Amino acid sequence: MYFAMDELGVENSDKIMKIASEYDRWQFVYNAAVAYDFEGIHLTPSLYASFGLDLANIPSYFKDFNLSYHLGGKHKILSDADREAFNRLMDKSFELAVRLNMHDFSIHPPYTYECSPDEKEASLGHFHKIIEKWLKPALENNISLSLETHVAGEFVLFNGLDEYVKFIDAYPALGVLIDVSNNYYDGYSEDDIIRYFSGKNVKCLHLSDARQGVGFREGTHLPVGHGSIDFSKLLGCFNFKNIPDLCCVLEMRTSKKNLGNSLNELRQKMY
């Protein structure tokens, strides 16, 4: 059970780009997590690549933190070749997760923007094969494999939480990563999220505030208190007492002050 750092805070993100040495940039990330008092670090390849950091070069002392890995991105998986390409990416990423004894390895549903119904059906079949391939080795290495709750059907495989839940119910050992901000923005209330996922195999939360009825950038991944989510209600269900191995990631691009304040407020609601 731990809170994990995703973004560093915009001031830190600006500073890290001015550090010449990759070794020193890694040390900067480590020091930022210590300064915020995070217990974990959520490693996202695209974010760290933007900092000029290769996750293959992560220093061994990062094992001081609980580490999780998030393979996000827009991956269309419509053919055998697409599936094999994704499996190669998984293989490289999973090797790192095992080497660093990571707690959770999470992925997005496939990207299906402008796909036909037949292509979506094909993507679903390929995604079943991917989960079937990777779930067992994850469990054998004591790493939870989790699927993020992206369900905006125009863009991803699942059109709503009903379709998402139907998929995960076929794999009881598959972890659930609840993206609170995205689900709330898509029109699901706190009570809806609790109803869908209470009693499910929840392993991770992406925590940030949200607003409904505005543009996506204005309505998602906001600091706590800058949107309208009732975190007391959500964390009354999904908390460290009910889910002892829960990973809680602060997924928000904001100032250091807002990030620190959000962490402190969520800590108070979690226990």
Secondary structure as UniProt FT lines:
FT   STRAND          2..5
FT   HELIX           10..16
FT   TURN            17..18
FT   HELIX           22..36
FT   STRAND          40..43
FT   HELIX           45..50
FT   TURN            51..52
FT   HELIX           55..57
FT   HELIX           60..64
FT   STRAND          66..71
FT   HELIX           80..99
FT   TURN            100..101
FT   STRAND          104..107
FT   TURN            113..114
FT   HELIX           117..140
FT   TURN            141..142
FT   STRAND          144..148
FT   TURN            153..155
FT   HELIX           161..168
FT   TURN            169..170
FT   TURN            172..173
FT   STRAND          175..179
FT   HELIX           180..185
FT   TURN            186..187
FT   HELIX           190..197
FT   TURN            198..199
FT   STRAND          202..207
FT   HELIX           216..219
FT   TURN            224..225
FT   HELIX           231..235
FT   TURN            236..237
FT   TURN            240..242
FT   TURN            244..245
FT   STRAND          247..250
FT   HELIX           256..270
//
